[in-house]
Amino acid sequence: MKPHKNRCLLYSQGLMPYLKAHGWQRSLLTERIHDPSLDDVLILLEHPPVYTLGQGSNSDFLKFDIDKSQYDVHRIERGGEVTYHCPGQLVGYPILNLQSYRKDLHWYLRQLEEVIIRVLAVYGLQGERIPAFTGVWLQGRKVAAIGIKVSRWITMHGFALNVCPDMTGFERIVPCGISDKPVGSLAEWIPGITCQEVRFYVAQSFAEVFGVELVESQPQEFFRFE
């Protein structure tokens, strides 16, 4: 008899403003704190250009004045330092109840890294971990950033994979606070790659790594953003 797989709703969205996606995550998390029997969720989307700083992150890693900035900047409750999101970067927000998996945050972070490593392997690329850092590197360049928040063992925030973004936005920050390791994107290795094709492999790898049954779904009307 096959073991029962957790159902996980897959919400595959387009370009969504950061604060709308953030509010959506918080709603999903709150619902699951009140009713832990609700299905897990994986949101895949892209954001317009935006900088986000983790809870205790150092604004010195911004190379511009946060108070006089023309850029979209938000300090939020995830762990980690400053990061940059923009079109061409595929962002994944898992809302998982870790009580159904393992109540271990280090395990969860390594699982998210494994999802990305498996996606890169599809393209014949060898993603690497660097001890003491979270994320995935490719030939010394960081291609995926990870930052999470967990409340009552329910996760929010997640991972950002640089597929084919305009990398100039990263020049205005010290990404993740790591000054001696450059960021990179998959397009440097695979010209013409798109977020649309990578979404499929991210979903597939996520289902394998977490042992879930992904169910493609549409958000409730309330969350169907323009």
C-alpha positions as CSV (number, residue, x, y, z in Angstrom):
1,M,0.0,0.0,0.0
2,K,1.5,3.4,-1.0
3,P,2.0,5.9,1.8
4,H,-0.6,8.7,1.9
5,K,0.8,11.9,0.3
6,N,-0.1,15.3,1.6
7,R,-2.1,17.4,-0.8
8,C,-0.5,20.7,-1.7
9,L,-2.3,23.3,-3.7
10,L,-0.2,24.9,-6.5
11,Y,-1.1,28.5,-7.2
12,S,0.8,29.5,-10.4
13,Q,0.5,33.2,-10.8
14,G,2.0,35.9,-13.1
15,L,3.6,39.2,-12.1
16,M,2.3,40.2,-8.6
17,P,3.2,43.3,-6.6
18,Y,5.2,42.3,-3.6
19,L,2.9,43.6,-0.9
20,K,-0.2,41.9,-2.4
21,A,1.7,38.6,-2.4
22,H,2.9,39.2,1.2
23,G,-0.6,39.9,2.4
24,W,-1.8,36.8,0.6
25,Q,0.8,34.7,2.3
26,R,-0.1,36.1,5.7
27,S,-3.8,35.3,5.1
28,L,-3.0,31.7,4.1
29,L,-0.8,31.3,7.1
30,T,-3.4,32.7,9.6
31,E,-6.1,30.4,8.1
32,R,-3.8,27.4,8.7
33,I,-2.9,28.4,12.2
34,H,-6.6,28.4,13.0
35,D,-7.3,25.2,11.0
36,P,-4.2,23.0,10.6
37,S,-6.2,20.5,8.5
38,L,-6.2,22.9,5.5
39,D,-4.1,21.8,2.5
40,D,-0.6,23.0,2.1
41,V,0.1,25.6,-0.6
42,L,2.9,26.4,-3.0
43,I,2.7,29.8,-4.7
44,L,4.9,30.4,-7.8
45,L,5.1,33.9,-9.2
46,E,7.3,36.9,-10.2
47,H,7.5,40.3,-8.7
48,P,8.0,43.8,-10.2
49,P,11.3,45.3,-9.1
50,V,11.5,45.4,-5.3
51,Y,14.0,45.2,-2.5
52,T,13.2,43.4,0.8
53,L,15.1,43.4,4.0
54,G,14.8,40.5,6.6
55,Q,13.8,41.1,10.2
56,G,17.2,41.9,11.6
57,S,19.0,42.8,8.4
58,N,21.5,45.6,8.1
59,S,20.5,48.5,5.9
60,D,24.2,49.2,5.3
61,F,23.9,46.4,2.7
62,L,21.8,48.9,0.6
63,K,24.0,51.1,-1.6
64,F,21.3,53.8,-1.6
65,D,19.6,55.9,1.0
66,I,16.5,54.0,2.1
67,D,14.8,57.3,3.2
68,K,15.3,59.1,-0.1
69,S,14.9,56.1,-2.4
70,Q,13.0,56.0,-5.7
71,Y,13.1,52.2,-5.3
72,D,10.4,50.0,-3.8
73,V,11.8,48.8,-0.4
74,H,10.1,46.8,2.3
75,R,11.3,45.4,5.7
76,I,9.6,42.1,6.4
77,E,9.5,39.3,8.9
78,R,11.6,36.7,7.1
79,G,15.1,35.7,8.1
80,G,18.1,36.8,6.0
81,E,19.6,40.0,4.7
82,V,18.6,42.3,1.8
83,T,17.5,40.7,-1.5
84,Y,16.1,41.9,-4.8
85,H,13.1,40.6,-6.8
86,C,12.3,41.4,-10.4
87,P,10.7,39.9,-13.5
88,G,12.6,36.9,-14.7
89,Q,13.2,35.7,-11.2
90,L,10.9,32.8,-10.2
91,V,9.8,33.1,-6.6
92,G,8.3,30.2,-4.6
93,Y,6.3,30.7,-1.4
94,P,5.5,27.4,0.3
95,I,2.8,27.6,3.1
96,L,3.5,24.2,4.7
97,N,2.6,22.8,8.1
98,L,5.9,21.3,9.1
99,Q,4.2,19.2,11.8
100,S,3.2,16.9,8.8
101,Y,6.9,16.7,7.7
102,R,9.6,17.4,10.2
103,K,9.7,20.0,13.0
104,D,13.2,21.1,12.0
105,L,14.0,24.4,10.4
106,H,17.5,23.4,9.2
107,W,15.9,20.3,7.5
108,Y,13.4,22.6,5.8
109,L,16.0,25.0,4.5
110,R,18.1,22.1,3.1
111,Q,14.9,20.7,1.5
112,L,14.3,24.0,-0.3
113,E,17.9,24.0,-1.5
114,E,17.4,20.4,-2.8
115,V,14.4,21.5,-4.8
116,I,16.6,24.1,-6.7
117,I,19.5,21.7,-7.0
118,R,17.2,19.1,-8.7
119,V,15.9,21.8,-11.1
120,L,19.5,22.7,-12.1
121,A,20.2,19.0,-12.6
122,V,17.5,18.9,-15.2
123,Y,19.6,21.2,-17.3
124,G,22.8,19.3,-16.6
125,L,24.0,22.0,-14.1
126,Q,25.5,21.1,-10.7
127,G,24.0,23.3,-8.0
128,E,26.0,23.6,-4.8
129,R,25.5,24.4,-1.2
130,I,28.1,26.5,0.8
131,P,28.3,25.5,4.4
132,A,27.4,28.4,6.8
133,F,25.3,30.0,4.0
134,T,21.7,29.3,2.9
135,G,21.0,29.2,-0.8
136,V,22.2,27.5,-4.0
137,W,25.4,28.4,-6.0
138,L,26.4,27.5,-9.5
139,Q,30.1,27.7,-10.3
140,G,30.6,30.2,-7.4
141,R,27.7,32.4,-8.3
142,K,24.6,32.5,-6.2
143,V,21.5,31.7,-8.3
144,A,18.9,31.1,-5.6
145,A,18.2,32.9,-2.3
146,I,16.2,31.5,0.5
147,G,14.6,33.2,3.5
148,I,11.7,31.9,5.6
149,K,9.4,32.7,8.5
150,V,7.7,30.0,10.5
151,S,4.8,30.5,12.9
152,R,3.5,27.6,14.9
153,W,5.4,25.3,12.5
154,I,3.7,26.8,9.4
155,T,6.0,28.3,6.9
156,M,5.9,31.5,4.7
157,H,8.3,33.3,2.5
158,G,10.6,30.9,0.6
159,F,13.0,30.9,-2.3
160,A,13.9,33.1,-5.3
161,L,15.6,31.5,-8.4
162,N,17.3,33.9,-10.8
163,V,16.2,32.5,-14.2
164,C,16.6,35.3,-16.7
165,P,16.3,38.6,-14.7
166,D,17.8,42.0,-15.5
167,M,20.7,41.7,-13.0
168,T,21.5,45.4,-12.8
169,G,19.1,45.8,-9.7
170,F,21.5,43.6,-7.7
171,E,24.3,46.2,-8.2
172,R,22.5,48.5,-5.7
173,I,22.8,46.0,-2.8
174,V,25.2,43.6,-1.2
175,P,22.9,40.6,-1.9
176,C,22.2,38.6,1.3
177,G,25.0,40.5,2.9
178,I,27.7,38.4,1.2
179,S,30.1,40.8,-0.4
180,D,32.7,38.3,-1.8
181,K,30.3,36.0,-3.7
182,P,28.6,37.3,-6.9
183,V,25.1,36.6,-7.9
184,G,24.3,34.9,-11.2
185,S,21.3,33.8,-13.3
186,L,20.5,30.6,-15.2
187,A,20.4,32.6,-18.5
188,E,24.2,32.9,-18.2
189,W,24.5,29.1,-18.7
190,I,21.3,28.5,-20.7
191,P,20.6,31.4,-23.1
192,G,16.8,31.8,-23.9
193,I,15.7,30.0,-20.7
194,T,12.3,31.3,-19.3
195,C,10.5,31.3,-16.0
196,Q,7.6,29.6,-17.7
197,E,9.5,26.5,-18.5
198,V,11.4,26.5,-15.2
199,R,8.0,26.7,-13.2
200,F,7.2,23.2,-14.4
201,Y,10.5,21.7,-13.1
202,V,10.3,23.7,-9.8
203,A,6.8,22.3,-9.2
204,Q,7.9,18.7,-10.1
205,S,11.0,18.9,-7.9
206,F,9.1,20.4,-5.0
207,A,6.5,17.5,-5.2
208,E,9.4,14.9,-5.2
209,V,11.4,16.5,-2.4
210,F,8.5,17.0,0.0
211,G,6.6,13.9,-1.1
212,V,3.4,15.8,-1.8
213,E,0.6,15.6,-4.4
214,L,0.5,18.9,-6.1
215,V,-3.0,20.0,-7.2
216,E,-3.1,23.0,-9.6
217,S,-5.6,25.4,-8.2
218,Q,-7.0,28.9,-8.6
219,P,-7.0,31.2,-5.6
220,Q,-10.3,32.1,-4.0
221,E,-11.9,35.1,-5.6
222,F,-10.8,37.3,-2.7
223,F,-7.1,36.6,-3.6
224,R,-7.4,36.8,-7.4
225,F,-5.3,39.8,-7.9
226,E,-5.2,41.9,-11.1
